[in-house]
Amino acid sequence: MATLEIKNLHARVAEEDGEQILRGVDLEVKSGEIHALMGPNGSGKSTTSKIIAGHPAYEVTDGEILLHLEDDDFGDLEIPDDARTWNLLELEPNERAALGIFLGFQYPAEIEGVTMTNFLRTALNAKIDEREELLFGEDDEEEEEEAGYDTSPMEGNVDDGEVGVAEFQKLLKEKMDLLDMDEKFMQRYLNAGFSGGEKKQNEVLQAAILEPSIAVLDEIDSGLDIDRLQDVSKGINALRDEQGTGILQITHYQRILEYVEPDHVHIMLDGKVVKSGDASLASDLEDKGYDWVREEVYEAA
Amino acid sequence: MSSDQDHLKETDTEARFEFKKEQKAAFVAEKGLTEETIRVISEDKDEPEWMLERRLRALKQYQKMPMPTDWPGQPDLSEVNVDEIVPYIRPDVEVRGGVDDWRDLPDDIKDTFDKLGIPEAEKNALSGVGAQYESEVVYQNMQERWEEKGVVFMNMDQAVQEHEDIVKEYFMTKCVPPSDNKFAALHGAIWSGGSFVYVPEDVTVEMPVQAYFRMNSEGMGQFEHTLIVAEKGSEVHYIEGCSAPKYSAFNLHSGGVEVFVGEDAHVQYSTVQNWSKNTYNLNTKRAIVEKGGRMEWISGSMGSKATMLYPASILKGRGASDNHITIAFAGEGQNIDTGAKVYHNAPETKSTIESKSISKDGGRTNYRGLVHIANGAKNSSTAVECDALMFDNESTSDTMPYMEINESTVDVAHEATVGKIGDEDIFYLQSRGLDDDDAKQMIVSGFIEPITEELPIEYAVELNRLVELEMEGSLG
């Protein structure tokens, strides 16, 4: 079981006189749990998610983000004792991904010319390689590529990496069925020309393939119609139920929480988590609005 | 697996191009270019009188013409002093005109082409191979079944002797005359080696023929000439590859290519250029396309210090068509100035030009193109698309697509984009597990994908490998 622990996180925009956005965020998410992170625009929710993933546009000025791992986190892989706690702020974004952090983007990038199949298999293999290197310090230099015509422009190198093309195709088909996605997606370019809903579905698909310990989903519900919302919700629940992924879901709306029921709800205001509770907190918020939280928090202070 | 192949396996991609061989030659011309040098070379080749005359005429033209210096954004050619280069080196091989068995080559030359993977490629995917080392073709072979159908694939010097009539008619007369530009004139004076391809009527050469050009010596010039004559209804795909090890002194490559595409014939001409970064690569390539014929130019320019290359198609007959695909990659200290020229001189002619360029670490790419539609070329159409991707603020890219449209019933489309690689795109890929370099490489391969997916597979693989090589270790 993995635990993501955010302690007293302070951060600002990484430029001269950059605005201070986070002012002491505390949050803990464990594998298998679903957390909702709510709050008005500008309260720092998206910034929190990007900093967890390692976005270079922000500078952490105080606090830390730790990831604690346990033996069952990577299947049968035994994790050395000295590689169980990681300070994420010292790691590159791809290293964080290798250790099981996933960020579902509010606005996923569109990458022309790179098919979904090629991208996802490359990412999965990169993740597996990097994880081995981080955990065991092995720099598994890949064998020199043989001269020959074994590269397909559509699918990448046939022999490159742990997961071969055939095995990957099978995995992919399984996950796509689960999300009720059309197979045609696989030969399309990554997010290029996808509708808003397709992009979000694709984010969940990627999480399903990469099997993260902790997935942070930034406004995965924005721009979805009701059918797509249900597909996406089904996918998120499956991440938790079938892979034991811990979910930190950032949202403005109660709506998605009807389909993905959170174990914990947190409310952010002005760069801090000011209130936490169970699912009922989200419905209170729906009834009374953020002013209610604001009054309550600041009057108490 | 033979020991040769084991050796290949151990050679990393970079070493495939970078290794050097000690220079061993049978004949080395004096530096510089004089009438005397040309007479000596022509005599060494035992050429007919008319060829010597053409060379000398070209020399006069070369001496009269100024260096091009005033093109906007053009590569700096001030270092190119022809008096400093060795224009002709005949490698030390017994058989003039090239052997037809790799084993008959001296070990050092054989080893060079083994490392480049040429004999291996010949076995797998080619109808014929020619290999030029320094100034002369040292290996030439074509499968018998093509010979039986009357296809000719031989080195240019030999063709002067054995197919004198055809060569005399076509060689730098109607397609690329020496007066075309200063380097065409230089080429006309000093040319050596190259390929002659003749495809008879209605013959389709199914697998490509390939020529490989290697410069091994420091401070030399290579001036090979390629002449392709494709008769009515025939079809052929010619691939050329180029490389050289890097020296401190500059090398000059100034090739000349002339293609005659007969009625309803189809010629594809592909180039993968990976000259070392001290090479000036200044070529003239042109095709004349008859009625219903089709010419395709595919160029990947990765190497060289400076390249100036604008393959041209003259669409002479009704319904002739052209397709240009150009990929250029410029890193530190490189100026890759490429483009395309198409002359629509007949009705219902059609051209499409796609260009993709990538610049990084202060490199510069230019797209310089011309589409000319003559008065009377009714119902012709052209579509030009050029895209440039820059890695950083130090790199430069310019697009200069000129159009001269003298006919009103035509369809003209033009699209150009220039962009910088996006930080958010890189972060997105990184967040999925790709490191910084791999993320950038994936974006670049995606950028050129619309082009590579149209390429023959063996060519696309070679090109992708070179792009990866260019990106390795130079990022971040």
Interface residues (C-beta under 8 A of the other chain):
Chain A: A53 G54 H55 P56 E92 P93 N94 R96 A97 A98 F102 L103 F105 P108 A109 I111 E112 G113 V114 F119 T122 A123 L124 A126 K127 E130 E144 E145 E146 A147 Y149 T151 P153 M154 Y189 L190 Q206 L210
Chain B: L8 K9 E10 D12 T13 G117 E120 N124 A125 G422 D423 E424 D425 F427 Y428 L429 Q430 S431 R432 G433 L434 D435 D436 D438 A439 M442 I443 S445 G446 F447 I448 E449 P450 T452 E453 I457 E458 A460 V461 N464 R465
